[in-house]
Amino acid sequence: MGRVTATERRAVLLAGAGLALAAGCATRNAVAHPAHASSRAPAPPALPAQLTHGPRDRPRVALTFHGGGDPATARALLTEAEKHGARVTVLAVGTWLDAHPDLARRIRDGGHDLGNHTLRHLDINAMSEAEARAEIAGCAERLKRLTGSVGSWFRPSRTPTASPLVTRLAQEAGYPHVLSYDVDSLDFTSPGAPAVARKVLAEIREGSVVSLHFGYDDTVAALPVVLQELDRRGLAAVTTTELFS
């Protein structure tokens, strides 16, 4: 059998995801809203303590990655995103940063967001106040040491949303908002790259925050398909900071 080219492999993934470019769902409206007539822009609405998605009236989405696992997949995913002009958000586990401190700079130098996903990636909602505080602060300390900042975003570990206690502790540590998501790729279940792409693209829409992971080959293979289709729909993959700006 002849060697499969990258173009042929991508076509197979598109077909498996049910997203052949010749057929497929309607393109979303990518026209930006006109500038406000007044010289003073309206004040943005106050954001809730826990965020699951951004504004639904702008053609932007945020691809967020749980930072852990094989650093080779992290580098591959960052490089692929940058090839497409996309920027992502990485919520890093503190012990992962201990093992791969160079990745903090790699993420930041690529123009991506870097935030806190606890120190050891345990079930933070089940912890005592002292334990949960140590998990948040431990990762924040590593981020501050490596980048000069604790980062803008906190995502709780082993749960999509934080308890009131964890939310308060995150705010005390310097994170005004807990970052959740409205699209779960389920890539950590290793369902195959077509399934990852299919699930993301079936659910994503303006303002979506997508949960993805470093460390999984399915995610690496699915990302080019996802980015290609987002581009076709006129949806820009931006950092979470940009999404909520």
Contacts in CASP RR format, 6 or more apart in sequence:
PFRMAT RR
TARGET T0000
AUTHOR 0000-0000-0000
METHOD contacts of the structure
MODEL  1
MGRVTATERRAVLLAGAGLALAAGCATRNAVAHPAHASSRAPAPPALPAQ
LTHGPRDRPRVALTFHGGGDPATARALLTEAEKHGARVTVLAVGTWLDAH
PDLARRIRDGGHDLGNHTLRHLDINAMSEAEARAEIAGCAERLKRLTGSV
GSWFRPSRTPTASPLVTRLAQEAGYPHVLSYDVDSLDFTSPGAPAVARKV
LAEIREGSVVSLHFGYDDTVAALPVVLQELDRRGLAAVTTTELFS
9 221 0 8 1.000
10 224 0 8 1.000
10 225 0 8 1.000
10 228 0 8 1.000
13 193 0 8 1.000
13 194 0 8 1.000
13 197 0 8 1.000
13 221 0 8 1.000
13 222 0 8 1.000
13 224 0 8 1.000
13 225 0 8 1.000
14 20 0 8 1.000
14 21 0 8 1.000
14 197 0 8 1.000
14 225 0 8 1.000
14 228 0 8 1.000
15 194 0 8 1.000
16 194 0 8 1.000
16 197 0 8 1.000
16 198 0 8 1.000
17 194 0 8 1.000
17 195 0 8 1.000
17 197 0 8 1.000
17 198 0 8 1.000
17 201 0 8 1.000
17 222 0 8 1.000
17 225 0 8 1.000
18 24 0 8 1.000
18 194 0 8 1.000
18 198 0 8 1.000
19 197 0 8 1.000
19 198 0 8 1.000
19 201 0 8 1.000
19 225 0 8 1.000
19 229 0 8 1.000
21 228 0 8 1.000
21 232 0 8 1.000
27 232 0 8 1.000
27 233 0 8 1.000
27 234 0 8 1.000
28 59 0 8 1.000
28 205 0 8 1.000
28 206 0 8 1.000
28 233 0 8 1.000
28 234 0 8 1.000
28 235 0 8 1.000
29 59 0 8 1.000
30 59 0 8 1.000
30 233 0 8 1.000
30 234 0 8 1.000
30 235 0 8 1.000
32 58 0 8 1.000
32 59 0 8 1.000
33 57 0 8 1.000
33 58 0 8 1.000
36 42 0 8 1.000
47 176 0 8 1.000
47 177 0 8 1.000
47 244 0 8 1.000
48 177 0 8 1.000
49 167 0 8 1.000
49 171 0 8 1.000
49 176 0 8 1.000
49 177 0 8 1.000
49 178 0 8 1.000
50 161 0 8 1.000
50 162 0 8 1.000
50 167 0 8 1.000
50 177 0 8 1.000
50 178 0 8 1.000
50 180 0 8 1.000
51 177 0 8 1.000
51 178 0 8 1.000
51 179 0 8 1.000
51 180 0 8 1.000
51 209 0 8 1.000
51 244 0 8 1.000
52 180 0 8 1.000
52 181 0 8 1.000
52 182 0 8 1.000
52 209 0 8 1.000
53 181 0 8 1.000
53 182 0 8 1.000
53 207 0 8 1.000
53 208 0 8 1.000
53 209 0 8 1.000
54 60 0 8 1.000
54 62 0 8 1.000
54 207 0 8 1.000
54 208 0 8 1.000
54 209 0 8 1.000
54 243 0 8 1.000
54 244 0 8 1.000
55 206 0 8 1.000
55 207 0 8 1.000
55 243 0 8 1.000
55 244 0 8 1.000
56 205 0 8 1.000
56 206 0 8 1.000
56 207 0 8 1.000
57 206 0 8 1.000
58 206 0 8 1.000
58 207 0 8 1.000
59 206 0 8 1.000
59 234 0 8 1.000
59 235 0 8 1.000
59 236 0 8 1.000
60 206 0 8 1.000
60 207 0 8 1.000
60 235 0 8 1.000
60 236 0 8 1.000
60 237 0 8 1.000
60 238 0 8 1.000
60 242 0 8 1.000
60 243 0 8 1.000
61 204 0 8 1.000
61 205 0 8 1.000
61 206 0 8 1.000
61 207 0 8 1.000
61 208 0 8 1.000
61 209 0 8 1.000
61 210 0 8 1.000
61 230 0 8 1.000
61 235 0 8 1.000
61 236 0 8 1.000
61 237 0 8 1.000
61 238 0 8 1.000
61 243 0 8 1.000
62 88 0 8 1.000
62 89 0 8 1.000
62 207 0 8 1.000
62 208 0 8 1.000
62 209 0 8 1.000
62 210 0 8 1.000
62 237 0 8 1.000
62 238 0 8 1.000
62 239 0 8 1.000
62 240 0 8 1.000
62 242 0 8 1.000
62 243 0 8 1.000
63 81 0 8 1.000
63 86 0 8 1.000
63 88 0 8 1.000
63 89 0 8 1.000
63 210 0 8 1.000
63 212 0 8 1.000
63 226 0 8 1.000
63 237 0 8 1.000
64 88 0 8 1.000
64 89 0 8 1.000
64 90 0 8 1.000
64 91 0 8 1.000
64 155 0 8 1.000
64 179 0 8 1.000
64 181 0 8 1.000
64 209 0 8 1.000
64 210 0 8 1.000
64 211 0 8 1.000
64 212 0 8 1.000
64 240 0 8 1.000
65 74 0 8 1.000
65 77 0 8 1.000
65 88 0 8 1.000
65 89 0 8 1.000
65 90 0 8 1.000
65 91 0 8 1.000
65 212 0 8 1.000
65 213 0 8 1.000
65 214 0 8 1.000
66 91 0 8 1.000
66 93 0 8 1.000
66 117 0 8 1.000
66 155 0 8 1.000
66 188 0 8 1.000
66 211 0 8 1.000
66 212 0 8 1.000
66 213 0 8 1.000
66 214 0 8 1.000
67 74 0 8 1.000
67 90 0 8 1.000
67 91 0 8 1.000
67 92 0 8 1.000
67 93 0 8 1.000
67 96 0 8 1.000
67 117 0 8 1.000
67 213 0 8 1.000
67 214 0 8 1.000
68 74 0 8 1.000
68 92 0 8 1.000
68 93 0 8 1.000
68 96 0 8 1.000
68 121 0 8 1.000
68 213 0 8 1.000
68 214 0 8 1.000
68 215 0 8 1.000
69 96 0 8 1.000
69 214 0 8 1.000
69 215 0 8 1.000
70 214 0 8 1.000
70 215 0 8 1.000
71 100 0 8 1.000
71 103 0 8 1.000
71 214 0 8 1.000
73 214 0 8 1.000
73 215 0 8 1.000
73 216 0 8 1.000
73 217 0 8 1.000
73 219 0 8 1.000
73 220 0 8 1.000
74 90 0 8 1.000
74 100 0 8 1.000
74 103 0 8 1.000
74 106 0 8 1.000
74 214 0 8 1.000
74 215 0 8 1.000
75 103 0 8 1.000
75 106 0 8 1.000
76 220 0 8 1.000
77 88 0 8 1.000
77 214 0 8 1.000
77 219 0 8 1.000
77 220 0 8 1.000
77 223 0 8 1.000
78 88 0 8 1.000
78 106 0 8 1.000
78 107 0 8 1.000
78 110 0 8 1.000
78 112 0 8 1.000
80 220 0 8 1.000
80 223 0 8 1.000
80 224 0 8 1.000
80 227 0 8 1.000
81 87 0 8 1.000
81 88 0 8 1.000
81 112 0 8 1.000
81 223 0 8 1.000
81 227 0 8 1.000
81 237 0 8 1.000
82 110 0 8 1.000
84 224 0 8 1.000
84 227 0 8 1.000
84 228 0 8 1.000
84 231 0 8 1.000
84 237 0 8 1.000
85 237 0 8 1.000
86 227 0 8 1.000
86 230 0 8 1.000
86 236 0 8 1.000
86 237 0 8 1.000
86 238 0 8 1.000
87 110 0 8 1.000
87 111 0 8 1.000
87 112 0 8 1.000
87 113 0 8 1.000
87 237 0 8 1.000
87 238 0 8 1.000
87 239 0 8 1.000
87 242 0 8 1.000
88 112 0 8 1.000
88 113 0 8 1.000
88 237 0 8 1.000
88 239 0 8 1.000
89 112 0 8 1.000
89 113 0 8 1.000
89 114 0 8 1.000
89 115 0 8 1.000
89 153 0 8 1.000
89 179 0 8 1.000
89 239 0 8 1.000
89 240 0 8 1.000
89 241 0 8 1.000
90 107 0 8 1.000
90 112 0 8 1.000
90 113 0 8 1.000
90 114 0 8 1.000
90 115 0 8 1.000
90 214 0 8 1.000
91 115 0 8 1.000
91 116 0 8 1.000
91 117 0 8 1.000
91 153 0 8 1.000
91 154 0 8 1.000
91 155 0 8 1.000
91 179 0 8 1.000
92 103 0 8 1.000
92 104 0 8 1.000
92 107 0 8 1.000
92 114 0 8 1.000
92 115 0 8 1.000
92 116 0 8 1.000
92 117 0 8 1.000
92 139 0 8 1.000
92 143 0 8 1.000
93 117 0 8 1.000
93 118 0 8 1.000
93 119 0 8 1.000
93 120 0 8 1.000
93 121 0 8 1.000
93 139 0 8 1.000
93 157 0 8 1.000
94 117 0 8 1.000
94 118 0 8 1.000
94 119 0 8 1.000
94 120 0 8 1.000
94 138 0 8 1.000
94 139 0 8 1.000
94 142 0 8 1.000
94 143 0 8 1.000
95 119 0 8 1.000
95 120 0 8 1.000
95 121 0 8 1.000
96 103 0 8 1.000
97 103 0 8 1.000
97 104 0 8 1.000
97 139 0 8 1.000
97 142 0 8 1.000
97 143 0 8 1.000
97 146 0 8 1.000
98 142 0 8 1.000
101 146 0 8 1.000
104 114 0 8 1.000
104 143 0 8 1.000
104 146 0 8 1.000
104 147 0 8 1.000
105 146 0 8 1.000
105 147 0 8 1.000
107 114 0 8 1.000
108 114 0 8 1.000
108 147 0 8 1.000
111 239 0 8 1.000
112 239 0 8 1.000
113 151 0 8 1.000
113 152 0 8 1.000
113 153 0 8 1.000
113 239 0 8 1.000
113 240 0 8 1.000
113 241 0 8 1.000
114 143 0 8 1.000
114 147 0 8 1.000
114 151 0 8 1.000
115 143 0 8 1.000
115 150 0 8 1.000
115 151 0 8 1.000
115 152 0 8 1.000
115 153 0 8 1.000
115 154 0 8 1.000
115 155 0 8 1.000
116 136 0 8 1.000
116 139 0 8 1.000
116 140 0 8 1.000
116 143 0 8 1.000
116 150 0 8 1.000
116 151 0 8 1.000
116 153 0 8 1.000
116 154 0 8 1.000
116 155 0 8 1.000
116 170 0 8 1.000
116 173 0 8 1.000
116 175 0 8 1.000
117 139 0 8 1.000
117 154 0 8 1.000
117 155 0 8 1.000
117 157 0 8 1.000
118 124 0 8 1.000
118 135 0 8 1.000
118 136 0 8 1.000
118 139 0 8 1.000
118 156 0 8 1.000
118 157 0 8 1.000
119 134 0 8 1.000
119 135 0 8 1.000
119 136 0 8 1.000
119 138 0 8 1.000
119 139 0 8 1.000
119 142 0 8 1.000
120 135 0 8 1.000
120 157 0 8 1.000
121 157 0 8 1.000
121 158 0 8 1.000
122 135 0 8 1.000
122 157 0 8 1.000
122 158 0 8 1.000
123 157 0 8 1.000
123 158 0 8 1.000
123 159 0 8 1.000
124 132 0 8 1.000
124 135 0 8 1.000
124 136 0 8 1.000
124 156 0 8 1.000
124 157 0 8 1.000
124 158 0 8 1.000
124 159 0 8 1.000
124 162 0 8 1.000
124 166 0 8 1.000
125 156 0 8 1.000
125 158 0 8 1.000
125 159 0 8 1.000
125 162 0 8 1.000
125 163 0 8 1.000
125 166 0 8 1.000
127 135 0 8 1.000
129 165 0 8 1.000
129 169 0 8 1.000
132 165 0 8 1.000
132 166 0 8 1.000
132 169 0 8 1.000
133 169 0 8 1.000
133 172 0 8 1.000
133 173 0 8 1.000
135 157 0 8 1.000
136 154 0 8 1.000
136 166 0 8 1.000
136 169 0 8 1.000
136 170 0 8 1.000
136 173 0 8 1.000
136 175 0 8 1.000
137 173 0 8 1.000
140 150 0 8 1.000
140 151 0 8 1.000
140 173 0 8 1.000
140 174 0 8 1.000
143 149 0 8 1.000
143 150 0 8 1.000
143 151 0 8 1.000
144 150 0 8 1.000
150 173 0 8 1.000
150 174 0 8 1.000
150 175 0 8 1.000
151 175 0 8 1.000
152 175 0 8 1.000
152 240 0 8 1.000
152 241 0 8 1.000
153 175 0 8 1.000
153 177 0 8 1.000
153 179 0 8 1.000
153 240 0 8 1.000
154 162 0 8 1.000
154 170 0 8 1.000
154 173 0 8 1.000
154 175 0 8 1.000
154 177 0 8 1.000
154 178 0 8 1.000
154 179 0 8 1.000
155 178 0 8 1.000
155 179 0 8 1.000
155 180 0 8 1.000
156 162 0 8 1.000
156 166 0 8 1.000
156 170 0 8 1.000
156 178 0 8 1.000
160 180 0 8 1.000
160 181 0 8 1.000
160 184 0 8 1.000
160 211 0 8 1.000
161 178 0 8 1.000
161 180 0 8 1.000
162 170 0 8 1.000
162 178 0 8 1.000
166 178 0 8 1.000
167 178 0 8 1.000
170 178 0 8 1.000
179 209 0 8 1.000
179 240 0 8 1.000
180 209 0 8 1.000
181 208 0 8 1.000
181 209 0 8 1.000
181 210 0 8 1.000
181 211 0 8 1.000
182 203 0 8 1.000
182 208 0 8 1.000
182 209 0 8 1.000
183 199 0 8 1.000
183 200 0 8 1.000
183 203 0 8 1.000
183 204 0 8 1.000
183 208 0 8 1.000
183 209 0 8 1.000
183 210 0 8 1.000
183 211 0 8 1.000
184 199 0 8 1.000
184 210 0 8 1.000
184 211 0 8 1.000
185 196 0 8 1.000
185 199 0 8 1.000
185 200 0 8 1.000
185 210 0 8 1.000
185 211 0 8 1.000
185 212 0 8 1.000
185 213 0 8 1.000
185 219 0 8 1.000
185 222 0 8 1.000
186 195 0 8 1.000
186 196 0 8 1.000
186 199 0 8 1.000
187 196 0 8 1.000
187 212 0 8 1.000
187 213 0 8 1.000
187 216 0 8 1.000
187 218 0 8 1.000
187 219 0 8 1.000
187 222 0 8 1.000
188 213 0 8 1.000
188 216 0 8 1.000
190 216 0 8 1.000
190 218 0 8 1.000
191 218 0 8 1.000
192 218 0 8 1.000
192 221 0 8 1.000
192 222 0 8 1.000
193 217 0 8 1.000
193 218 0 8 1.000
193 219 0 8 1.000
193 221 0 8 1.000
193 222 0 8 1.000
193 225 0 8 1.000
194 222 0 8 1.000
195 218 0 8 1.000
196 218 0 8 1.000
196 219 0 8 1.000
196 222 0 8 1.000
196 226 0 8 1.000
197 222 0 8 1.000
197 225 0 8 1.000
197 226 0 8 1.000
197 229 0 8 1.000
200 210 0 8 1.000
200 212 0 8 1.000
200 222 0 8 1.000
200 226 0 8 1.000
201 226 0 8 1.000
201 229 0 8 1.000
201 230 0 8 1.000
204 210 0 8 1.000
204 230 0 8 1.000
204 235 0 8 1.000
206 235 0 8 1.000
207 243 0 8 1.000
209 240 0 8 1.000
209 243 0 8 1.000
212 219 0 8 1.000
212 223 0 8 1.000
213 219 0 8 1.000
227 237 0 8 1.000
230 236 0 8 1.000
230 237 0 8 1.000
END
